[in-house]
Amino acid sequence: MNKQQLDILEKAFVADIDMAAGGIGIFQQHSKVAQQLENDGYLRKVKIKLGLVTIEGYRLTDLGHIF
């Protein structure tokens, strides 16, 4: 794993902690590295609808939590 991938996983973990504190818990990143982490099973793409706004981003999977 390179530094870019670890940085994205760290930000996704922080978003997960934010969700536990009452936030939406989505890490918004649209990059090839994030897509690769999704393909590898560390992240999953999610969509949340808040009123008229749809928010797309990533959440950690169980494998992402272990790493």
C-alpha positions in Angstrom: 0.0 0.0 0.0 1.3 3.4 -0.9 1.0 6.7 1.0 -1.9 7.9 -1.2 -3.9 4.8 -0.5 -3.2 5.0 3.3 -4.2 8.7 3.3 -7.6 7.9 1.7 -8.2 5.1 4.1 -7.3 7.4 7.0 -9.8 10.0 5.8 -12.5 7.3 5.4 -11.8 6.2 8.9 -12.2 9.7 10.2 -15.5 10.0 8.3 -16.6 6.7 10.0 -15.8 8.2 13.4 -17.8 11.3 12.4 -20.8 9.0 11.7 -20.5 7.5 15.2 -20.8 11.1 16.5 -23.9 11.8 14.5 -22.5 12.9 11.1 -23.3 11.3 7.8 -20.1 9.3 7.7 -19.3 9.6 4.0 -15.8 10.3 2.6 -16.2 12.2 -0.6 -13.4 11.5 -3.0 -13.5 10.9 -6.7 -10.1 9.7 -7.7 -8.6 6.6 -9.4 -7.0 5.7 -6.1 -10.3 5.6 -4.3 -11.9 3.6 -7.1 -9.0 1.1 -6.9 -9.5 0.8 -3.1 -13.2 0.1 -3.8 -12.2 -2.6 -6.4 -9.9 -4.1 -3.8 -12.7 -4.2 -1.2 -11.5 -1.6 1.3 -14.2 1.0 0.4 -17.8 0.8 -0.8 -19.6 3.5 -2.7 -22.8 4.9 -1.1 -25.4 7.4 -1.8 -27.4 9.2 0.9 -30.4 11.5 0.2 -30.8 14.4 2.5 -34.0 16.2 1.5 -33.5 17.2 -2.2 -29.7 16.7 -2.1 -28.0 13.4 -2.9 -24.5 12.9 -1.4 -22.2 10.3 -3.0 -19.0 9.0 -1.4 -17.3 6.1 0.2 -17.5 4.2 3.5 -15.1 1.7 4.9 -15.9 -2.0 4.5 -15.0 -4.6 7.1 -11.8 -5.2 5.3 -11.0 -1.5 5.4 -11.5 -1.5 9.1 -9.1 -4.4 9.6 -6.3 -2.8 7.6 
